[in-house]
């Protein structure tokens, strides 16, 4: 999983840039609305909503925005109907991509994703063409400065986590989907703050890239896709050769 860990590090480094773009509030608002629509507006009885609200607080999302998004989900306020869609495709070098979208217009989203891929060396694929190369898992990213690895292992593994990776400046906690809420609650009870916590697609088949130009094309496409309004997240099985993009990772 070394390739995935390097990719997770790249995503972590660009997280601050994503936040500055202002897109994060839009993504969180949609997630809150969907969570409230599916499981009710009380976070005490809705683990998914509780997790997203915690992410919203960590991102300094105003409480009024959170409350409004919940009420849209429960029907107390009028709002659009969102759908969650997953697109599969390939970038340059045969790198597999999973693109998660939350949208009120799936035709618009499909057109934007297809066009962005086509113009940047990628292409959409059929359902299942790429997904078999990934596993759906829970993922928590935690700054290494705030907790000792042994203590984190005690908390997370006891709550059901599958693995904990030490990436020097941060820890990556991986869980099965069914254990995501338990681990999230355990970390919260222990006052462990997460930089990110979400269900993600983790590659079990990696695509090694040793050509720097191809790697840059792949990362550029991912950045463009990630910047689309309806795109929630982009997952990749990119496996960068050691030291290939030290300037981009720093």
C-alpha positions as CSV (number, residue, x, y, z in Angstrom):
1,X,0.0,0.0,0.0
2,X,3.0,2.3,-0.2
3,X,1.7,4.0,-3.3
4,X,-1.6,4.7,-1.6
5,X,0.2,6.2,1.4
6,X,2.2,8.6,-0.9
7,X,-1.0,9.6,-2.6
8,X,-2.7,10.2,0.8
9,X,0.2,12.4,1.7
10,X,-0.2,14.5,-1.5
11,X,-4.0,14.8,-0.8
12,X,-3.2,15.9,2.8
13,X,-0.7,18.6,1.6
14,X,-3.3,20.0,-0.8
15,X,-6.1,20.0,1.7
16,X,-5.3,23.6,2.8
17,X,-5.5,24.7,-0.9
18,X,-8.9,23.1,-1.2
19,X,-10.1,24.9,1.8
20,X,-8.9,28.3,0.5
21,X,-10.9,27.7,-2.7
22,X,-14.0,27.9,-0.6
23,X,-15.4,24.7,-2.0
24,X,-15.2,22.8,1.2
25,X,-18.3,24.5,2.7
26,X,-20.4,23.6,-0.4
27,X,-19.3,19.9,-0.1
28,X,-19.9,19.7,3.6
29,X,-23.4,21.4,3.2
30,X,-24.4,18.8,0.6
31,X,-23.1,16.0,2.8
32,X,-25.0,17.3,5.9
33,X,-28.2,17.6,3.9
34,X,-27.9,14.1,2.5
35,X,-27.1,12.6,5.9
36,X,-30.1,14.4,7.5
37,X,-32.4,13.3,4.7
38,X,-31.3,9.6,5.1
39,X,-31.0,9.3,8.9
40,X,-32.8,12.3,10.5
41,X,-31.6,15.6,11.8
42,X,-30.5,14.5,15.3
43,X,-26.7,13.7,15.3
44,X,-27.1,11.6,18.5
45,X,-29.1,9.0,16.5
46,X,-27.4,9.6,13.1
47,X,-23.7,8.6,13.1
48,X,-23.2,9.8,9.5
49,X,-24.6,13.2,10.4
50,X,-22.5,13.3,13.6
51,X,-19.3,12.6,11.6
52,X,-20.0,15.3,8.9
53,X,-20.9,17.9,11.6
54,X,-17.6,17.2,13.3
55,X,-15.8,17.7,9.9
56,X,-17.8,21.0,9.5
57,X,-16.7,22.2,12.9
58,X,-13.1,21.3,12.1
59,X,-13.4,23.4,8.9
60,X,-14.8,26.3,10.9
61,X,-18.1,26.2,9.0
62,X,-20.6,28.6,10.5
63,X,-23.2,27.0,12.8
64,X,-26.0,28.7,10.9
65,X,-24.8,27.0,7.7
66,X,-24.8,23.6,9.4
67,X,-28.3,24.2,10.8
68,X,-29.7,25.3,7.5
69,X,-28.2,22.2,5.7
70,X,-29.8,19.9,8.3
71,X,-33.2,21.5,7.9
72,X,-33.0,21.2,4.1
73,X,-32.4,17.5,4.6
74,X,-35.3,17.0,7.0
75,X,-37.6,19.1,4.9
76,X,-38.0,22.0,7.3
77,X,-36.5,24.3,4.7
78,X,-37.0,24.1,0.9
79,X,-33.9,22.8,-1.0
80,X,-32.8,20.9,-4.0
81,X,-32.6,17.1,-4.1
82,X,-29.1,15.8,-4.3
83,X,-27.9,12.5,-5.7
84,X,-24.7,10.7,-5.0
85,X,-23.0,9.3,-8.1
86,X,-19.7,7.5,-8.7
87,X,-17.9,7.8,-12.0
88,X,-15.1,5.5,-13.0
89,X,-12.3,6.3,-15.5
90,X,-8.7,6.3,-16.5
91,X,-6.0,9.0,-16.5
92,X,-2.8,9.1,-18.5
93,X,-0.6,5.9,-18.0
94,X,-3.7,3.8,-17.3
95,X,-4.1,5.2,-13.8
96,X,-7.5,4.3,-12.4
97,X,-9.8,7.1,-11.1
98,X,-12.9,7.0,-8.9
99,X,-14.8,10.3,-9.0
100,X,-17.5,10.8,-6.3
101,X,-20.1,13.4,-7.1
102,X,-22.9,15.0,-5.2
103,X,-25.2,16.8,-7.6
104,X,-28.7,18.1,-8.2
105,X,-28.2,17.7,-12.0
106,X,-26.6,14.4,-13.0
107,X,-26.5,15.3,-16.7
108,X,-24.5,18.4,-16.0
109,X,-22.1,16.5,-13.7
110,X,-21.6,13.7,-16.2
111,X,-20.9,16.2,-19.0
112,X,-18.4,18.1,-16.9
113,X,-16.5,15.0,-15.7
114,X,-16.4,13.5,-19.2
115,X,-15.2,16.8,-20.8
116,X,-12.6,17.4,-18.1
117,X,-11.2,13.9,-18.6
118,X,-11.3,14.0,-22.4
119,X,-9.4,17.3,-22.6
120,X,-6.7,16.2,-20.2
121,X,-5.6,12.7,-21.3
122,X,-8.3,10.7,-19.6
123,X,-11.6,9.0,-20.3
124,X,-14.7,7.7,-18.6
125,X,-15.1,4.0,-18.2
126,X,-18.2,1.8,-17.7
127,X,-19.5,0.8,-14.3
128,X,-17.2,-1.7,-12.7
129,X,-14.3,-1.2,-15.1
130,X,-12.2,0.5,-12.4
131,X,-14.0,-0.1,-9.1
132,X,-12.7,-3.7,-8.7
133,X,-9.2,-2.2,-8.2
134,X,-10.4,-0.4,-5.1
135,X,-11.9,-1.2,-1.7
136,X,-14.3,1.0,0.2
137,X,-12.8,1.8,3.6
138,X,-13.0,4.3,6.4
139,X,-10.0,6.6,6.6
140,X,-8.9,9.0,9.4
141,X,-5.9,11.3,9.0
142,X,-4.4,12.5,12.3
143,X,-1.5,14.9,12.9
144,X,1.3,12.9,14.5
145,X,2.1,15.9,16.8
146,X,-1.0,15.5,18.9
147,X,-0.9,11.8,19.9
148,X,1.6,9.0,20.5
149,X,1.4,6.1,18.1
150,X,1.0,3.5,20.8
151,X,-1.8,5.4,22.4
152,X,-3.5,5.9,19.0
153,X,-3.2,2.2,18.3
154,X,-4.8,1.3,21.7
155,X,-7.8,3.6,20.9
156,X,-8.3,2.8,17.3
157,X,-7.7,-1.0,17.3
158,X,-9.9,-1.5,20.3
159,X,-12.7,0.3,18.4
160,X,-12.2,-2.0,15.4
161,X,-9.7,-0.3,13.1
162,X,-8.0,-2.6,10.6
163,X,-4.7,-0.8,10.3
164,X,-2.7,2.3,11.4
165,X,0.1,3.7,9.1
166,X,2.8,5.9,10.4
167,X,3.6,8.5,7.7
168,X,6.0,10.4,9.9
169,X,4.1,13.7,10.2
170,X,0.7,12.1,10.3
171,X,-1.1,8.8,11.0
172,X,-3.6,7.1,8.7
173,X,-6.2,5.0,10.4
174,X,-8.0,2.5,8.1
175,X,-11.3,0.8,9.0
176,X,-13.9,-1.4,7.5
177,X,-17.0,0.5,6.5
178,X,-19.0,-1.1,9.3
179,X,-16.5,0.0,11.9
180,X,-16.2,3.6,10.7
181,X,-18.7,5.0,13.2
182,X,-17.3,3.1,16.2
183,X,-13.7,4.3,15.5
184,X,-15.0,7.9,14.9
185,X,-16.7,7.9,18.2
186,X,-13.7,6.4,20.0
187,X,-11.4,9.0,18.6
188,X,-13.9,11.8,19.6
189,X,-14.3,10.4,23.1
190,X,-10.5,10.4,23.5
191,X,-10.4,14.0,22.2
192,X,-8.3,13.0,19.2
193,X,-8.9,15.6,16.4
194,X,-8.8,14.4,12.8
195,X,-7.6,16.4,9.9
196,X,-10.0,14.4,7.7
197,X,-12.4,11.5,8.3
198,X,-14.4,9.9,5.5
199,X,-15.3,6.8,3.6
200,X,-12.8,6.5,0.7
201,X,-11.8,4.2,-2.1
202,X,-8.4,2.6,-1.3
203,X,-6.6,0.9,-4.2
204,X,-5.8,-2.8,-4.0
205,X,-4.2,-2.7,-7.4
206,X,-1.6,0.1,-7.9
207,X,-0.5,1.6,-11.2
208,X,3.3,2.5,-11.0
209,X,4.3,5.7,-12.8
210,X,8.0,6.5,-13.2
211,X,7.7,9.1,-16.0
212,X,7.5,12.6,-14.4
213,X,5.5,14.0,-17.3
214,X,2.9,11.3,-17.1
215,X,2.7,11.8,-13.3
216,X,2.2,15.5,-13.7
217,X,-0.6,14.9,-16.3
218,X,-2.3,12.6,-13.9
219,X,-2.1,15.0,-10.9
220,X,-3.2,17.9,-13.1
221,X,-6.3,15.9,-14.2
222,X,-7.1,15.0,-10.6
223,X,-6.8,18.6,-9.5
224,X,-9.1,19.8,-12.3
225,X,-11.7,17.1,-11.5
226,X,-11.4,17.9,-7.8
227,X,-12.1,21.6,-8.6
228,X,-15.5,20.8,-10.3
229,X,-18.4,22.1,-8.3
230,X,-20.2,18.8,-8.0
231,X,-17.2,16.6,-7.3
232,X,-16.8,15.6,-3.7
233,X,-13.7,13.5,-4.0
234,X,-11.3,11.9,-6.5
235,X,-9.5,8.6,-5.7
236,X,-6.6,7.2,-7.6
237,X,-4.5,4.1,-7.7
238,X,-1.5,6.2,-8.7
239,X,1.8,4.7,-7.4
240,X,4.6,7.3,-7.8
241,X,8.2,6.2,-8.0
242,X,10.2,7.3,-4.9
243,X,11.3,10.9,-5.2
244,X,9.7,11.5,-8.6
245,X,7.7,14.5,-7.5
246,X,9.4,15.8,-4.4
247,X,8.7,19.4,-5.3
248,X,4.9,18.7,-5.6
249,X,4.8,16.8,-2.4
250,X,6.7,19.4,-0.4
